[in-house]
């Protein structure tokens, strides 16, 4: 049974990238497996100690642009993060039914905008792999705006750049924290992704409507 949204009241759809349109497994494997392994090798540490040090670095900048910045982590960890991404390109995959969903939205005349915290270098890798831009009207990295989506400043900066009515906008993301920031700004509709990483257990989403597969939204109705 398709999930119902009031599509006649939605003009713009803002879509997160990692975990929302694209399987989060690529990023999970990079940051939770490959980076700790290479960090341990580079700094001659046991893997458990390497993971502990990296987790401390992660927690120190969680929710900020640095957390999402390839160059920041390359400097901080003294690793070639860009090169490591190239080693695992095969893990960059669409989530199920992402393309049919985007196709249906475009056919319905919606403005489609990728709105991601990913660094432009990360966005470029995924665009090259999947051709994201072919299915969207615009792609915006928050690094161009100066704040992450967790910040109200970011939403204000997006509004200065993009013509859209927040009350007639749907925002799709896999983070409850970021969905809350969107709601606080005044975005009219939020939708969460329960299973951003195909290789990990589902999230427990309580504050927002949530789906597992875009097939739940097709055909568009309402």
N, C-alpha and C positions, 0 to 999 in steps of 0.2 A: 504494500500500500504506500503510495508516494507521500512524503512529508509535505504538508501544506504550508505555503508562505503566501502572504498577500501580494503577489507579484504586480498587480495593478497599482499598488502603492509604492513600488520600488523602481527607481529610475537608474540608480548607480549601484554596482556591486564591487566592493573592495575585497580583494582576495589576498591573504597571506600566501607565501610561497612554500617554505619548508614545513612539511607536516600537514599542509592544507591542499595545495595543488600537487606537490611532489612528496613522495615517500620520504619520511624523516630518517630512514635507515642509513642513507648516505652520510648525513651529518652525525648521527649517533655513532656509527662505526668510526668515522674520522676522529671525533673528539673524545670518545670513551674507550676506544681500542687502539687505533693507530697512533694517535698523538702520545698517549702515555707510554706505549711501547718504544717509540722513537726517542722520547724524552729520557726514558730509563737508559737506553743504549748510549745516547749522547752524553749524559751526565754521570754515567757509570753508577746507576742506582738500582736497587731492587725494584721490581715493578710496583709493589705495594707502596713503597716510599715515593716513587714517581707519581703515582695516582694521588697520593695524599697532598703532595706539593701542588700539583696541577689543580686539584679541587679547591685548595685554598686560594689560588689565583682566580679561579672561576668565581668563587663566592665574593671576592673582593670587588668585582665589577659587574655583578649580575644586574641585569635590567638597564645597563648603560650602553651607549654606543660602542665603547671599548669591548664589551662582551661579544659583540657581533663583528669586530674588526679583524680581518685577516692580518693586516700589517701590525696591529698591536700584539697579537699572539705570536707572530713570527719574531718580533723583537723580544717580547717577554720570556718566551720559552727557548729562544735561539734555535728555531726549527724552520725549515722551508715548508710552511703550510701550503702555499700555492702548489708546490711540487707534489706534495702528498695528495692533494685533491686529484691531480692528474693520474695518480696511480690507481684510483678506484672509480673512474668515470662510469664504469658499467653499473654501479649502484645508484646512479641518478635515474630515477624512474618516475613516471606519472603515477599518482594515486588512481585507483580504479574509477573509471567513468569520468575523469576530469575533463577530457576533451569533449565527449558528448554533452556534458553539463555546460561548458563554455560555449559550445556551438548553439545550444538551445537558448542560452542567455543572449547571445548576439542576434539570433533570429528574432527574439522578442524585443529587440531594440534597446537593450540595456547598455549603459556605459560600463565597460569592464576595465578595471584598474588593478594591477598587481601592486600591492602595498606591503613592502617587506623590510624587516630590520637587517636583512642580509647585506653584507658589504658589496659594493659594486663589483669587486673581483669575483665574489661567489656567484652573484647574479649572472655575470658574463659567462662563467663556466657552465651554468645550467641552461642559459639561453643557447649557447653553442651546442649543447648536447640535445636539447629537446625542442628548440625553436619556439620558446614561450611566446615571444612577441607576435607570432602569427595569429594567436588566439585572443589577443588583448588589445585594447585601445591605447594603453599607456602602462609603463612600468616605472615605479617610483621606489628608490631605496631611501630609507630614512637618513642615511649618511649624507644625502644631498640636502636634507632639511635641517640637520644639526642636532636632532634629538631622536631618541628611540620612541617606538609607539607607546611605551609605558608612560610617556610624558604628555601632558596636555599641550605643551608647547609644540609638540610634533603635529598634533591634530590641527592646531591653529595654523601652522606653517603649511600643511597640506591644503587647507581651505584657501590660503592665499595663492596657492599654485593651481589648484584644480577647481573648476566650476562644478559644484555639486550641492544638493540640498541634503544636509545631514539627516533630516527627518524622513527623507525618501531614499535612504541608503541602507543597504545590507552589507555587513562586514562579516567575513568568514575567517576564522583563525583557530589554531589548536591550543591557544593559551587563554585560560580563564582570566588571568591577570590583565592581559592585553584587551580581551573582550570587555572587561570592566572599564578600562580606560576609555574605550570607544563609546560605551554607554554613558559614561560620565560626561563625555564631550557633547553628546546629544545625537549620536548615530541611532537611527530609528530601530534597526533590526540587527540582531547578532545571531550567529550560528557557529557552534563549536564542532570540532572534529574529535571524535572519541578515540580513534586509532591512528594517530599521526605516523607511527612507526610500525610497519607491517611485521616486524620481527619482535615486537615488544607487547606486553599486555596492554589492554585498553585503559584509557584514563577514566576516572570517575568524574563526570561533569554534572554539577548540580545546579549551577546558577543560570545556565542558558540552554536553549534547545540545542540538541546535538545529533549528529548523524555519523554513520560508519562508512557510507558509500554514497556517492552522488546519485546513484541509481534511485535512491530514496526520494530524490527531488524531481525525478523525471517520470512522465512529462511534466513540464511546468504547468501548474494549475493554481487557481486562486487569484 
